[in-house]
């Protein structure tokens, strides 16, 4: 079983990330048994099916957003998701940081926020500051976990720390 980093611990990942093949449509994709993370397009096309599947089979669902997806499309459904993942198809694409920050600060999402895709050790601290609390890394989780401790203090405010350092010191 694959492993992920969640809340600074290495755990088993029992979620399956569903990705559409080139010839698949959101309303026709087959969903595997167990917990699934589906693309936003599948959520929009099969929302009722996923909710029914959870009630009947006990299979939780989550959604993942790509760099071009709009987090606002989930604003009314955030309480439905145990997990929201943000896909990083390339480590150089930083749009996922903005998506995470919006989910945490503007829309108030409080459940698991996971980074998936091309996620490496050097990004973990910055992803944590943007609001992520779980990571499926391309390196072994044991090696990547140290990336969360690369910096001991941040000067700027962020999703995980709304007060800048000078305000925290004044308190």
N, C-alpha and C positions, 0 to 999 in steps of 0.2 A: 504494500500500500504506500502511496506517495505521502510525503510529509510536508507540512507547511510551518511557518512561524506565525503564532497567534499570541498576542499579549505577552511577547517576549519569551514564549515557550515553544518548543518543537512538539507538534502533535500530528496524529494521523489525519490525513485529508480524505474524508469519505464523500466529498462532493465531486460530481462529474461535470466538467465544463462542456456544454453542448456548443459545437460550432457548425455552422451551415456549410455543406459542401457546395461546390460551384453550381450543381444542378438542383439543389434543394430549395424549397420555399419555406417561409416561416410557418405556414399553416400545415405543412406536410411532413415536417421533420419528425423522426422517431425519437421518443424520449426514453432513455435507459431507466432501469429500475433504480430506486434510491434517490437520495438528494441530488438535485440538478441545479446548475447555474445556466440559465438560458440567455441568449442575446435579447436586447431590448425589442427587436423586431418580432421574436417569437412570443415574448410576453404580451405585446400588443395584439398579436393575432390569436393567441390561445390562452388568454387570461382565465377564462372560465374553466377550461380543461385543466389547467395547472392547479387551480383552487380545488376543483372536484377531486383531482388526483391526490392532493394532500389529505383531504377529508376521508376519502375512501381507502387509500393505501398507506397513509401516514408518511408519505414521501415529501419532505419539505422542498421548497423551491426558492431560488434566488434569481437575480438578474445580473447580467454583466453589461457594462457600457463600453463602447469603443470610443476612440478619440473624437469622432465626429458626432456622437450621440449627445442629445441635450438632456441634462439631468432634470430639468424642469418637467419633462414628460412623466417622471416618476413621483412628482411632488405629492399627489393625492393618494398614492399607494404605498408610501414608505413603510407604514406599519405592517404591511403584508410580508415584508422580506426579512428573513433571518440573516441573509447575506446579500450584500451588493458588492460586485467585483468591478474593477475598472481594468480594462485591457491596455497593456502597453505593447503594441506590435513591434516597436523599436525603442530601445532605451533612450534615444535622442528625442522622442516625441513627448513633450511635457504637458500636453493638454489634459492628461489624466490627473495631474496635480490640481488643476483648476476644477475639474469635475469633483474630486474628493473634497476640496475646500468648500465648494458650493453645497454639496450634500450635508456636510457637517455644520456649516455656519448659517447659510441662508435657509435650508430646508429642515434642519434639526434632526437629521438621521443619526440614531444612537446605536444601532446594532452593528454587527461585524461589517467592516469595510476592507475589502481584500484587493491587493494588487496582483494581477496575473499577467502572464506574457513574458516579455524580455525584461525581467526585473533582476537586478544584481545587487550585490552587497553594498556597493558605493552609493546606491540610491536609498537604502533603507531609512537612514536618519531623516532625509528630506521628505520621504513618503510619510513617515511617522508625523512629522511636523504639519503635513497637509491634511492629516486626519486618518490615515490608514492605521489599522491595528492588526492586520493579518497580511502575510506575503507568501506567494508561491514563487520561489526564486529559481533561477536557472542553475545556481550552485547548490551544493548540498546545504541544507538548512543549518547544520552545525557550523559550517564555515561562514555563512552569510549572517548569522545571528550577531556576530561581533560588530557588524555595521551599525547597529543601533546604539553602540557606545562610542562611536568615533568622536563625538563632541559632547562635552559635559554641560555646556550652557549655550543658549541662543540669545542673541541680543534683541532680535525682532519678535514681534507678536506673530502668532501663527494659529492654525485651527486647534492645535493641541495645547497651546499656551496663549490665551488672548491678551495677556499683558506683556509689554516689552520689559526688558531687564531693568531699565531705570525706574519703571513704576513698581516692579516687584521689590527692588531694593528700598524704595521709599516706604513700603509697607512694613 
